[in-house]
């Protein structure tokens, strides 16, 4: 076994057995055959997402291509070599391969700094990780198509709702999720997806969302111009207002639907603050003009 192969096997074992991962404890991994380990990783990742086997009813194999991603993770101290490995990874051919890629990339990015030079390339190879986080430039439509596929399956719908409802790790992630939710507004069935996400967010993660909303309120009260700032506070404030926008639009256009969602509580402060969003955008436009 070559040094690189041995390191890939260790990386696969790490992704399979990481105790920090959510979900049930995995079955001990198969011996050192990388292809068998990939299949195990795909099943463990699906189990952590509480998906049945085969995931979304797709019996296709994980395939060998995620081994290129594992090699890139091993080679990340040499970004050029890692990028060469990632360049060989084509589109995933099965849901199980999507799971294997997410198991690798999700773990790799969770243990990497936000400015990891390989972040964009890794996200490009893992559409599920990109959907949950934010896609690289040009990957938005691919992620939207994957979301549609998840929503078309009962278990996939739960996975998508839970992921989109989780507290975002960055302002960019919050804005990306808002852009996804804005797509679901035309039919009652589509709008139910939006209500489910906000209901889940406020039932499970109310403290996080209320904390961000309270900070926006404080900025508006003390210094509204700070919403234009490009510091962490300003970016989070604008992203928080964007995150509330899809629900605010539906609250205005379909109030009777919202009243029927009796479990959807604690949204009024965010929706009320969102009414100033058009004004904030006007300030941004004026700021841009004055800065020329």
C-alpha positions as CSV (number, residue, x, y, z in Angstrom):
1,X,0.0,0.0,0.0
2,X,1.5,3.4,-1.0
3,X,1.8,6.2,1.4
4,X,-0.9,8.2,-0.3
5,X,-3.3,5.2,-0.4
6,X,-2.7,4.6,3.3
7,X,-3.4,8.3,4.1
8,X,-6.6,8.1,2.0
9,X,-7.7,5.0,4.0
10,X,-7.0,6.9,7.3
11,X,-9.0,9.9,6.0
12,X,-12.0,7.6,5.2
13,X,-11.8,6.0,8.6
14,X,-11.8,9.5,10.1
15,X,-14.9,10.6,8.2
16,X,-16.7,7.4,9.2
17,X,-15.9,7.4,12.9
18,X,-15.7,11.1,13.7
19,X,-17.4,11.3,17.2
20,X,-18.3,14.9,16.6
21,X,-20.7,14.0,13.8
22,X,-24.4,14.0,14.5
23,X,-26.5,10.9,14.3
24,X,-26.1,7.3,15.4
25,X,-22.7,5.8,16.1
26,X,-21.4,4.1,12.9
27,X,-20.8,0.4,12.6
28,X,-17.0,-0.2,12.7
29,X,-15.6,0.4,9.3
30,X,-14.6,-2.3,6.8
31,X,-10.9,-3.2,6.6
32,X,-8.6,-1.1,4.5
33,X,-10.1,-1.5,1.0
34,X,-10.8,2.1,0.0
35,X,-13.8,1.2,-2.2
36,X,-15.4,-0.7,0.6
37,X,-14.7,2.2,2.9
38,X,-16.4,4.6,0.5
39,X,-19.5,2.5,0.5
40,X,-19.4,2.4,4.3
41,X,-19.0,6.2,4.5
42,X,-22.0,6.7,2.1
43,X,-24.2,4.5,4.4
44,X,-23.0,6.2,7.6
45,X,-23.5,9.7,6.2
46,X,-27.1,8.7,5.1
47,X,-27.7,7.3,8.5
48,X,-26.5,10.5,10.2
49,X,-29.1,12.3,8.1
50,X,-31.7,9.7,9.1
51,X,-32.1,8.4,5.6
52,X,-33.1,4.9,4.8
53,X,-31.0,2.6,2.7
54,X,-30.9,3.0,-0.2
55,X,-31.0,6.8,0.2
56,X,-33.9,8.4,-1.7
57,X,-34.6,5.0,-3.2
58,X,-31.4,5.1,-5.3
59,X,-29.5,1.8,-5.2
60,X,-26.5,3.0,-7.2
61,X,-23.0,2.6,-5.7
62,X,-20.8,5.2,-4.2
63,X,-18.3,4.5,-7.0
64,X,-14.6,5.3,-6.9
65,X,-14.6,9.0,-7.7
66,X,-14.9,10.2,-4.1
67,X,-11.4,8.7,-3.6
68,X,-10.1,11.7,-5.6
69,X,-11.7,14.0,-3.0
70,X,-10.2,12.0,-0.1
71,X,-6.8,12.3,-1.9
72,X,-7.3,16.1,-2.1
73,X,-8.1,16.3,1.6
74,X,-4.8,14.4,2.3
75,X,-2.9,16.7,-0.1
76,X,-4.5,20.0,1.2
77,X,-1.1,21.3,2.4
78,X,-0.1,21.3,-1.3
79,X,-3.1,23.2,-2.8
80,X,-1.9,22.7,-6.4
81,X,-1.7,19.0,-6.0
82,X,-5.0,18.9,-4.2
83,X,-6.7,20.9,-7.0
84,X,-5.3,18.5,-9.6
85,X,-7.0,15.6,-7.7
86,X,-10.3,17.5,-7.5
87,X,-10.2,18.3,-11.2
88,X,-10.7,14.6,-11.9
89,X,-14.0,14.4,-10.0
90,X,-16.9,14.5,-12.3
91,X,-20.6,14.9,-11.4
92,X,-21.9,12.3,-8.9
93,X,-23.8,9.5,-10.5
94,X,-25.9,8.3,-7.6
95,X,-27.3,9.5,-4.3
96,X,-25.0,7.2,-2.5
97,X,-22.0,8.9,-4.2
98,X,-23.6,12.3,-3.1
99,X,-23.6,11.0,0.5
100,X,-19.9,9.8,0.3
101,X,-18.8,13.2,-1.0
102,X,-20.8,15.0,1.7
103,X,-19.3,12.8,4.3
104,X,-15.8,13.8,3.2
105,X,-16.2,17.4,2.3
106,X,-18.5,18.3,5.2
107,X,-16.0,16.9,7.7
108,X,-13.0,18.5,5.9
109,X,-14.6,21.9,5.9
110,X,-15.8,21.6,9.5
111,X,-12.2,21.2,10.6
112,X,-10.8,23.9,8.3
113,X,-10.6,27.7,8.7
114,X,-13.2,29.8,6.8
115,X,-10.5,31.0,4.4
116,X,-9.3,27.6,3.5
117,X,-7.9,28.0,-0.1
118,X,-9.6,24.7,-1.2
119,X,-13.0,25.6,0.2
120,X,-14.5,26.6,-3.2
121,X,-13.1,23.6,-5.0
122,X,-14.2,21.2,-2.3
123,X,-17.7,22.6,-2.4
124,X,-17.8,22.3,-6.2
125,X,-17.3,18.5,-5.8
126,X,-20.0,18.0,-3.2
127,X,-23.5,19.4,-4.2
128,X,-25.1,18.4,-0.9
129,X,-22.5,20.2,1.2
130,X,-22.8,23.2,-1.0
131,X,-26.6,23.1,-0.7
132,X,-26.4,23.1,3.1
133,X,-23.7,25.8,3.2
134,X,-23.5,27.9,0.1
135,X,-22.6,26.9,-3.5
136,X,-19.4,28.1,-5.3
137,X,-20.0,30.6,-8.1
138,X,-22.0,29.0,-10.9
139,X,-23.2,26.1,-8.7
140,X,-26.5,27.7,-7.6
141,X,-28.7,25.9,-10.1
142,X,-27.2,22.5,-9.5
143,X,-27.9,23.0,-5.8
144,X,-31.5,24.1,-6.5
145,X,-32.1,21.0,-8.6
146,X,-30.7,18.8,-5.7
147,X,-33.1,20.6,-3.3
148,X,-36.0,19.8,-5.6
149,X,-35.0,16.2,-5.7
150,X,-34.8,16.1,-1.9
151,X,-38.2,17.7,-1.5
152,X,-39.8,15.2,-3.8
153,X,-39.0,12.4,-1.4
154,X,-40.6,12.2,2.1
155,X,-37.3,11.5,3.9
156,X,-35.4,13.9,1.7
157,X,-37.9,16.7,2.5
158,X,-37.2,16.3,6.2
159,X,-33.4,16.4,5.6
160,X,-33.8,19.5,3.5
161,X,-36.0,21.3,6.0
162,X,-33.8,20.4,8.9
163,X,-30.7,21.6,7.1
164,X,-32.2,24.9,5.9
165,X,-33.6,25.6,9.4
166,X,-30.3,25.1,11.2
167,X,-28.6,28.3,12.3
168,X,-26.3,29.5,9.4
169,X,-22.6,29.6,10.0
170,X,-22.0,32.8,8.1
171,X,-24.0,35.7,6.6
172,X,-23.4,34.3,3.1
173,X,-25.1,31.0,4.2
174,X,-28.1,32.9,5.5
175,X,-28.4,34.9,2.3
176,X,-28.1,31.7,0.2
177,X,-30.9,30.0,2.2
178,X,-33.1,33.0,1.8
179,X,-32.6,33.0,-2.0
180,X,-33.7,29.3,-2.0
181,X,-36.8,30.0,0.1
182,X,-37.8,32.8,-2.2
183,X,-38.3,30.3,-5.0
184,X,-41.2,28.6,-3.1
185,X,-44.1,31.1,-3.3
186,X,-46.4,30.2,-6.2
187,X,-48.5,27.3,-4.9
188,X,-49.8,26.3,-1.4
189,X,-47.5,23.2,-1.6
190,X,-44.5,25.3,-2.3
191,X,-45.3,27.8,0.4
192,X,-45.6,24.9,2.9
193,X,-41.9,24.3,2.4
194,X,-41.2,27.9,3.5
195,X,-43.5,27.6,6.5
196,X,-41.9,24.2,7.5
197,X,-38.4,25.7,7.4
198,X,-39.3,28.7,9.6
199,X,-41.4,26.6,12.0
200,X,-38.5,24.1,12.4
201,X,-36.0,27.0,12.8
202,X,-38.1,28.7,15.6
203,X,-39.0,25.5,17.4
204,X,-35.4,24.1,17.5
205,X,-33.1,27.1,17.2
206,X,-35.2,30.0,18.5
207,X,-32.4,31.4,20.7
208,X,-30.0,31.7,17.8
209,X,-32.5,33.4,15.4
210,X,-33.8,35.7,18.1
211,X,-30.3,36.7,19.1
212,X,-29.5,37.8,15.5
213,X,-32.9,39.6,15.2
214,X,-32.3,41.4,18.5
215,X,-28.9,42.7,17.2
216,X,-30.7,44.1,14.1
217,X,-33.2,45.9,16.3
218,X,-30.3,47.4,18.3
219,X,-28.6,48.6,15.2
220,X,-31.8,50.2,13.9
221,X,-32.4,51.9,17.2
222,X,-28.8,53.1,17.8
223,X,-27.4,53.8,14.4
224,X,-29.3,52.7,11.3
225,X,-26.4,53.7,9.1
226,X,-24.3,50.8,10.6
227,X,-26.4,48.5,8.5
228,X,-24.3,49.6,5.6
229,X,-21.1,48.8,7.3
230,X,-19.0,46.0,5.9
231,X,-17.9,44.8,9.3
232,X,-19.2,41.5,10.8
233,X,-22.2,43.2,12.5
234,X,-23.3,45.0,9.4
235,X,-23.1,41.8,7.2
236,X,-24.9,39.7,9.8
237,X,-27.7,42.4,10.1
238,X,-28.3,42.5,6.4
239,X,-28.2,38.7,6.1
240,X,-30.6,38.4,9.0
241,X,-33.1,40.7,7.3
242,X,-32.7,38.8,4.0
243,X,-33.3,35.5,5.9
244,X,-36.7,36.8,7.2
245,X,-37.7,38.2,3.8
246,X,-39.4,35.0,2.3
247,X,-41.6,34.6,5.4
248,X,-42.4,38.4,5.5
249,X,-43.5,38.3,1.9
250,X,-45.9,35.3,2.5
251,X,-47.2,36.9,5.7
252,X,-48.2,39.9,3.7
253,X,-49.6,38.0,0.7
254,X,-51.1,35.0,2.4
255,X,-51.9,35.9,6.0
256,X,-54.7,33.2,6.3
257,X,-52.1,30.5,5.6
258,X,-49.8,31.8,8.3
259,X,-52.6,31.9,10.8
260,X,-53.3,28.2,10.2
261,X,-49.7,27.4,11.1
262,X,-50.2,27.4,14.9
263,X,-46.8,25.9,15.6
264,X,-45.1,28.8,13.8
265,X,-44.5,31.2,16.7
266,X,-41.9,33.9,17.4
267,X,-41.6,35.3,14.0
268,X,-43.3,38.7,14.4
269,X,-40.2,40.7,15.4
270,X,-38.2,39.4,12.4
271,X,-41.1,40.0,10.0
272,X,-41.7,43.5,11.4
273,X,-38.0,44.4,11.1
274,X,-38.0,43.1,7.5
275,X,-40.4,46.0,6.6
276,X,-37.4,48.3,6.6
277,X,-35.5,46.1,4.1
278,X,-36.5,48.2,1.1
279,X,-35.2,51.3,2.8
280,X,-31.9,49.5,3.6
281,X,-31.5,48.6,0.0
282,X,-32.1,52.3,-0.9
283,X,-29.4,53.3,1.5
284,X,-27.1,50.8,0.0
285,X,-27.8,52.2,-3.5
286,X,-27.2,55.8,-2.2
287,X,-24.0,54.7,-0.4
288,X,-22.7,53.2,-3.7
289,X,-23.5,56.4,-5.6
290,X,-21.8,58.6,-3.1
291,X,-18.8,56.3,-3.0
292,X,-18.1,56.8,-6.8
